[in-house]
Amino acid sequence: MAEKELIKDIQPKSETIKFFQNYVLNKYVIAICLFLVWMIFFDKTSFLVINELNGEIGKYEEQLEYYKSEYEKNDKFYKKLMNNKSEKEKYARENYFMKKPNEEIFILVVDSANIAKK
């Protein structure tokens, strides 16, 4: 009886060894595993590189949306400025300190140190 139990214990181990020798140590399985490791980690079009590039694409798409919205805002302002003479005059007076003849402009400078103390 003891011999039968030993044979039963040895038999599954030998089956796993045969499986390991037949399939895991097979040159094709090893070649495929090496190929997959190479493609995932080391190739210039590897999974890691593609993932990083997709992240950059997402960042640039967000920037594109921001710049489109800024362009639309500036385009509306430009059209409003070019079509309305009073808006153009107001913009020139506020930003470039332009004035009409016989007119004086006073620029008031606020001291930020006094404001911070209050």
JOGI-V602803 format. One record per residue. N is the residue number from 0. RES is the residue in one letter. SS is DSSP state (A for helix, B for strand, O for the rest). PHI is phi in radians with two decimals (999 if undefined). BURIAL is b if it has 24 or more other C-alpha atoms within 12 Angstrom, else e. Layout:
BEGIN
n = (N,N)
res = (RES,RES)
ss = (SS,SS)
phi = (PHI,PHI)
burial = (BURIAL,BURIAL)
END
This chain:
BEGIN
n = (0,1,2,3,4,5,6,7,8,9,10,11,12,13,14,15,16,17,18,19,20,21,22,23,24,25,26,27,28,29,30,31,32,33,34,35,36,37,38,39,40,41,42,43,44,45,46,47,48,49,50,51,52,53,54,55,56,57,58,59,60,61,62,63,64,65,66,67,68,69,70,71,72,73,74,75,76,77,78,79,80,81,82,83,84,85,86,87,88,89,90,91,92,93,94,95,96,97,98,99,100,101,102,103,104,105,106,107,108,109,110,111,112,113,114,115,116,117)
res = (M,A,E,K,E,L,I,K,D,I,Q,P,K,S,E,T,I,K,F,F,Q,N,Y,V,L,N,K,Y,V,I,A,I,C,L,F,L,V,W,M,I,F,F,D,K,T,S,F,L,V,I,N,E,L,N,G,E,I,G,K,Y,E,E,Q,L,E,Y,Y,K,S,E,Y,E,K,N,D,K,F,Y,K,K,L,M,N,N,K,S,E,K,E,K,Y,A,R,E,N,Y,F,M,K,K,P,N,E,E,I,F,I,L,V,V,D,S,A,N,I,A,K,K)
ss = (O,A,A,A,A,A,A,A,A,A,A,A,A,A,A,A,A,A,A,A,A,A,A,A,O,O,A,A,A,A,A,A,A,A,A,A,A,A,A,A,A,A,O,O,O,O,A,A,A,A,A,A,A,A,A,A,A,A,A,A,A,A,A,A,A,A,A,A,A,A,A,A,A,A,A,A,A,A,A,A,A,A,A,O,A,A,A,A,A,A,A,A,A,A,A,A,O,O,O,O,O,O,O,O,O,O,O,O,O,O,O,A,A,A,A,A,A,O)
phi = (999,-1.10,-1.18,-1.14,-1.15,-1.14,-1.14,-1.13,-1.19,-1.33,-1.07,-1.10,-1.13,-1.20,-1.18,-1.19,-1.14,-1.12,-1.05,-1.07,-1.22,-1.34,-1.92,-1.32,-1.56,-1.15,-1.14,-1.27,-1.14,-1.12,-1.11,-1.15,-1.09,-1.12,-1.07,-1.12,-1.09,-1.09,-1.19,-1.38,-1.95,-1.91,-1.24,-1.25,-1.94,-1.27,-1.03,-1.15,-1.17,-1.11,-1.11,-1.13,-1.16,-1.12,-1.10,-1.14,-1.07,-1.07,-1.10,-1.22,-1.16,-1.12,-1.11,-1.08,-1.09,-1.06,-1.20,-1.12,-1.15,-1.12,-1.11,-1.10,-1.09,-1.18,-1.16,-1.09,-1.09,-1.11,-1.13,-1.12,-1.20,-1.34,-1.63,-2.18,-1.16,-1.19,-1.17,-1.12,-1.14,-1.07,-1.11,-1.15,-1.18,-1.28,-1.73,-2.03,0.95,-1.37,-2.51,-1.46,-1.06,1.10,-2.25,-2.00,-2.07,-1.96,-1.82,-1.70,-1.89,-1.69,-1.42,-1.25,-1.20,-1.22,-1.19,-1.16,-1.23,-1.31)
burial = (e,e,e,e,e,e,e,e,e,e,e,e,e,e,e,e,e,e,e,e,e,e,e,e,e,e,e,e,e,e,e,e,e,e,e,e,e,e,e,e,e,e,e,e,e,e,e,e,e,e,e,e,e,e,e,e,e,e,e,e,e,e,e,e,e,e,e,e,e,e,e,e,e,e,e,e,e,e,e,e,e,e,e,e,e,e,e,e,e,e,e,e,e,e,e,e,e,e,e,e,e,e,e,e,e,e,e,e,e,e,e,e,e,e,e,e,e,e)
END
